[in-house]
Amino acid sequence: MIRVFIRYLAYPCIAVVTIAYLAHQLALPQAELGAMHGMFIATLVLALVLLETFWPMQKRWQMTTRLFLKRDLPFMALGAATMGAGNVAASWAVLNMGWLQPTAWLSGLPVLPAALLSLCVTDGLWYALHRASHEGKGPLGRWLWRVHAAHHLPQQVYVFMHVVAHPLNTVMVRLIFTVPPWLLGVPVEALFVANVVTGVQGLVSHFNVDSRVGFLNRLLTGTELHRWHHAVGVQGNYAAVLPMWDQLFGTYVYRPGVAPEGLGVDEPWALPADTELVRVLMDPMWPLQAAAEGVHGLKEPAP
């Protein structure tokens, strides 16, 4: 009974709770917007972790104490430090670089249309960069893959594994999902909605449960789609939030109710292990010339 609930109702319940949270926040004065966000995310993460711990889709994808302490927790701390430094740098740029000013193009739109436009723009940009990181050719394409590969080294998919990423990749993600909406003049409330939706989808897409949402997979990227992005030998599902980009450009992979045989990278021998933090961090630091020469196992991404 519980597995049936998780399979068909867990994601709709998450969506309803998220909508209720957004409605509550948007009713507050702008100065109080996001004041409860930490509590909301912590509660959501706790609920997701409990569900995937007791009712996982695949036990082989489960979090272990060793992986959490040796891999997930260090990457979590590193990601938090990177985002904190990025926020400081962004604040300095806004205050000290007078030429960097937002437009008013979207400032007059209502919250929901502005949030939807923001999601379309940012997810489209992420789709392009993400696909280039997997399929790009030449020195730049190989370097982008080395930056992004850290997130694909784990052979599991679960909520806390979501944090495994190289700091350079984290910086790219933050830039894409914050700078374009700000430059376009997206209202603060709309940007908040877009960021909450993106964050929730990021957690749900790495959720190790047998969630099945049918036609919603055409509208939002969840675990049914994203687990195939992490599958060995599969190229596709590059969108973070809106799978319309994958549907438009022929990279949409949907195999309902089926678990991939293996997760991770296609050529693990050419990359550090996911628990070798220092090696993972240093791996993309090779110059582009080295990438052009194919040293250190730098190879074209698999077609």
C-alpha positions as CSV (number, residue, x, y, z in Angstrom):
1,M,0.0,0.0,0.0
2,I,2.8,2.4,0.9
3,R,4.7,1.6,-2.3
4,V,1.5,2.3,-4.3
5,F,1.1,5.7,-2.6
6,I,4.8,6.5,-3.2
7,R,4.5,5.4,-6.9
8,Y,1.5,7.5,-7.8
9,L,0.9,10.1,-5.1
10,A,4.3,11.1,-3.7
11,Y,5.2,13.6,-6.4
12,P,1.6,15.1,-6.6
13,C,1.8,15.6,-2.8
14,I,5.2,17.3,-3.1
15,A,3.8,19.6,-5.8
16,V,0.8,20.5,-3.7
17,V,2.9,21.3,-0.7
18,T,5.3,23.4,-2.8
19,I,2.4,25.4,-4.3
20,A,1.0,26.0,-0.8
21,Y,4.4,27.1,0.4
22,L,4.7,29.5,-2.6
23,A,1.2,30.9,-2.1
24,H,2.0,31.6,1.6
25,Q,5.3,33.3,0.8
26,L,3.9,35.4,-2.0
27,A,1.2,36.7,0.5
28,L,4.0,38.1,2.7
29,P,5.7,41.5,2.4
30,Q,8.6,41.4,0.0
31,A,11.1,41.9,2.8
32,E,9.9,38.6,4.4
33,L,10.0,36.6,1.2
34,G,12.0,33.4,1.6
35,A,12.3,33.7,5.4
36,M,11.0,30.1,5.8
37,H,12.9,28.7,2.8
38,G,15.5,26.9,4.9
39,M,12.8,25.2,7.0
40,F,10.8,24.2,3.9
41,I,13.8,22.7,2.1
42,A,15.0,20.9,5.3
43,T,11.6,19.4,5.8
44,L,11.3,18.3,2.2
45,V,14.8,16.7,2.2
46,L,14.0,14.8,5.4
47,A,10.7,13.5,3.9
48,L,12.4,12.4,0.7
49,V,15.3,10.8,2.5
50,L,13.0,8.8,4.8
51,L,10.9,7.6,1.8
52,E,13.9,6.5,-0.3
53,T,15.6,4.9,2.7
54,F,12.6,2.6,3.6
55,W,11.1,2.2,0.2
56,P,13.8,2.6,-2.4
57,M,13.3,1.9,-6.1
58,Q,16.7,0.2,-6.2
59,K,18.6,-0.9,-3.0
60,R,21.9,-0.8,-5.0
61,W,21.4,3.0,-5.4
62,Q,20.9,3.6,-1.7
63,M,23.0,6.0,0.4
64,T,25.4,4.4,2.8
65,T,27.1,5.9,5.8
66,R,30.5,5.6,4.0
67,L,29.4,7.4,0.9
68,F,27.6,10.1,2.9
69,L,30.7,10.8,5.1
70,K,33.4,10.3,2.5
71,R,31.7,11.8,-0.6
72,D,28.4,13.5,-0.1
73,L,29.2,15.6,3.0
74,P,32.5,17.0,1.7
75,F,30.8,18.0,-1.6
76,M,27.9,19.5,0.3
77,A,30.3,21.7,2.3
78,L,32.2,22.6,-0.8
79,G,29.1,23.5,-2.7
80,A,27.8,25.7,0.2
81,A,31.1,27.5,0.4
82,T,31.1,28.0,-3.4
83,M,27.6,29.4,-3.4
84,G,28.4,31.6,-0.4
85,A,31.5,33.0,-2.2
86,G,29.4,33.5,-5.3
87,N,26.8,35.5,-3.5
88,V,29.5,37.8,-2.0
89,A,31.0,38.2,-5.5
90,A,27.6,39.0,-7.0
91,S,26.8,41.5,-4.4
92,W,30.1,43.3,-4.9
93,A,29.5,43.3,-8.7
94,V,26.1,44.9,-8.3
95,L,27.3,47.5,-5.9
96,N,30.6,48.4,-7.7
97,M,30.0,47.8,-11.4
98,G,27.7,50.6,-12.5
99,W,27.4,49.3,-16.1
100,L,26.0,46.0,-14.9
101,Q,22.3,47.0,-14.5
102,P,19.1,45.1,-15.1
103,T,16.7,46.0,-17.8
104,A,13.0,46.5,-17.2
105,W,11.8,44.2,-20.0
106,L,10.0,41.7,-17.7
107,S,9.5,44.0,-14.6
108,G,5.9,44.7,-15.4
109,L,4.7,41.2,-15.8
110,P,2.6,39.4,-13.2
111,V,4.4,36.9,-11.0
112,L,3.4,33.6,-12.7
113,P,4.1,34.6,-16.3
114,A,7.4,36.2,-15.3
115,A,8.4,33.1,-13.4
116,L,7.5,30.8,-16.3
117,L,9.5,33.0,-18.8
118,S,12.4,33.0,-16.3
119,L,12.3,29.2,-16.1
120,C,12.1,28.9,-19.9
121,V,15.2,31.1,-20.4
122,T,17.3,29.6,-17.7
123,D,16.5,26.0,-18.4
124,G,17.1,26.6,-22.1
125,L,20.5,28.0,-21.4
126,W,21.3,25.2,-19.0
127,Y,20.1,22.6,-21.6
128,A,22.6,24.1,-24.1
129,L,25.5,24.1,-21.7
130,H,24.6,20.7,-20.2
131,R,24.3,19.1,-23.6
132,A,27.6,20.6,-24.7
133,S,29.2,19.2,-21.5
134,H,28.2,15.7,-22.5
135,E,28.3,15.9,-26.3
136,G,30.7,18.8,-27.1
137,K,33.7,18.1,-29.3
138,G,37.2,19.4,-29.3
139,P,39.2,20.8,-26.4
140,L,36.4,23.0,-25.0
141,G,33.9,20.1,-25.1
142,R,36.3,17.8,-23.4
143,W,37.0,20.4,-20.7
144,L,33.4,21.0,-20.1
145,W,32.9,17.2,-19.6
146,R,35.7,17.1,-17.1
147,V,34.1,19.9,-15.1
148,H,30.6,18.2,-15.2
149,A,31.8,14.6,-14.9
150,A,32.0,14.8,-11.1
151,H,28.2,14.7,-10.9
152,H,28.1,11.5,-12.9
153,L,30.9,9.6,-11.1
154,P,28.5,8.1,-8.5
155,Q,26.9,4.8,-9.4
156,Q,23.8,5.7,-7.4
157,V,21.0,8.3,-7.6
158,Y,19.5,9.5,-4.3
159,V,18.7,12.9,-2.8
160,F,22.0,13.7,-1.1
161,M,24.0,12.5,-4.1
162,H,22.5,15.6,-5.8
163,V,25.2,17.8,-4.2
164,V,28.1,15.9,-5.8
165,A,29.5,18.5,-8.3
166,H,32.7,20.3,-9.1
167,P,32.8,23.9,-7.8
168,L,33.2,25.2,-11.4
169,N,30.1,23.4,-12.4
170,T,28.3,24.9,-9.4
171,V,29.4,28.4,-10.5
172,M,28.1,27.8,-14.0
173,V,24.8,26.6,-12.7
174,R,24.4,29.6,-10.4
175,L,25.3,32.1,-13.1
176,I,22.8,30.6,-15.5
177,F,19.9,30.4,-13.1
178,T,20.4,33.9,-11.5
179,V,22.1,36.4,-13.9
180,P,19.8,36.2,-17.0
181,P,16.6,36.7,-15.0
182,W,18.2,39.6,-13.1
183,L,19.3,41.2,-16.3
184,L,15.9,40.7,-17.9
185,G,14.3,42.5,-14.9
186,V,12.3,39.5,-13.6
187,P,10.5,40.7,-10.5
188,V,11.8,39.5,-7.2
189,E,8.7,37.5,-6.4
190,A,8.8,35.7,-9.8
191,L,12.5,34.9,-9.4
192,F,11.7,33.4,-6.0
193,V,9.1,31.2,-7.5
194,A,11.4,30.1,-10.4
195,N,14.2,29.3,-7.9
196,V,12.0,27.3,-5.6
197,V,10.6,25.2,-8.5
198,T,14.1,24.6,-9.8
199,G,15.4,23.6,-6.4
200,V,12.5,21.2,-5.7
201,Q,12.9,19.6,-9.1
202,G,16.6,19.2,-8.5
203,L,15.9,17.2,-5.3
204,V,13.0,15.2,-6.8
205,S,14.9,14.3,-9.9
206,H,17.5,12.5,-7.8
207,F,14.8,10.7,-5.7
208,N,15.5,7.0,-5.4
209,V,11.8,5.8,-5.4
210,D,9.6,4.2,-8.0
211,S,7.6,7.4,-8.7
212,R,5.4,7.4,-11.8
213,V,3.7,10.6,-12.9
214,G,2.6,9.8,-16.5
215,F,2.0,12.8,-18.6
216,L,3.7,15.1,-16.1
217,N,6.9,13.8,-17.4
218,R,6.2,15.9,-20.5
219,L,6.0,19.0,-18.4
220,L,8.5,18.6,-15.6
221,T,11.8,16.7,-15.2
222,G,11.5,14.3,-12.3
223,T,13.1,11.1,-11.2
224,E,11.6,9.0,-14.0
225,L,13.5,11.1,-16.6
226,H,16.6,12.1,-14.7
227,R,17.7,8.6,-13.6
228,W,18.1,7.9,-17.4
229,H,20.3,10.9,-17.7
230,H,22.6,9.2,-15.2
231,A,22.4,5.8,-16.9
232,V,25.5,4.3,-18.5
233,G,25.4,4.4,-22.3
234,V,22.5,6.9,-22.5
235,Q,22.8,10.5,-23.7
236,G,19.7,12.6,-23.1
237,N,17.3,14.3,-20.7
238,Y,19.6,17.4,-20.3
239,A,16.9,19.8,-19.1
240,A,16.8,20.5,-15.3
241,V,13.2,21.5,-15.0
242,L,11.4,21.7,-18.4
243,P,11.7,18.6,-20.6
244,M,10.2,20.5,-23.5
245,W,13.8,21.3,-24.5
246,D,14.7,17.6,-24.8
247,Q,11.5,17.0,-26.7
248,L,12.2,19.9,-29.1
249,F,15.8,18.7,-29.8
250,G,15.4,15.0,-29.8
251,T,17.1,14.1,-26.6
252,Y,14.0,13.0,-24.6
253,V,14.4,9.6,-23.0
254,Y,11.3,8.1,-21.2
255,R,11.1,4.5,-20.2
256,P,8.4,4.3,-17.5
257,G,8.8,1.8,-14.7
258,V,12.2,0.6,-15.9
259,A,15.4,1.0,-13.9
260,P,18.7,1.5,-15.8
261,E,21.1,-1.5,-15.5
262,G,23.9,0.8,-14.5
263,L,24.6,4.4,-13.4
264,G,27.7,6.4,-13.7
265,V,30.1,7.3,-16.5
266,D,30.8,5.2,-19.6
267,E,34.6,5.2,-19.1
268,P,35.3,5.2,-15.4
269,W,38.9,4.2,-15.9
270,A,39.5,7.6,-17.5
271,L,38.3,9.6,-14.5
272,P,39.0,9.7,-10.7
273,A,36.8,7.7,-8.3
274,D,33.9,9.7,-6.9
275,T,35.4,9.4,-3.3
276,E,38.8,10.9,-4.4
277,L,37.9,14.5,-3.6
278,V,41.2,16.1,-4.4
279,R,41.6,14.3,-7.7
280,V,38.1,15.1,-8.7
281,L,38.7,18.8,-8.0
282,M,42.0,18.9,-9.8
283,D,40.9,16.9,-12.8
284,P,39.5,19.8,-14.9
285,M,42.5,22.0,-14.1
286,W,44.4,20.8,-17.0
287,P,44.9,23.4,-19.7
288,L,42.9,23.2,-22.9
289,Q,46.1,22.4,-24.8
290,A,46.3,19.1,-22.8
291,A,42.7,18.4,-23.7
292,A,43.5,19.0,-27.4
293,E,46.3,16.5,-27.2
294,G,44.2,13.9,-25.4
295,V,46.4,13.5,-22.4
296,H,45.3,12.3,-19.0
297,G,42.5,10.2,-20.6
298,L,40.7,13.2,-22.0
299,K,38.5,11.7,-24.7
300,E,35.6,12.8,-26.8
301,P,32.3,12.1,-25.0
302,A,30.6,9.0,-26.2
303,P,28.3,9.6,-29.2
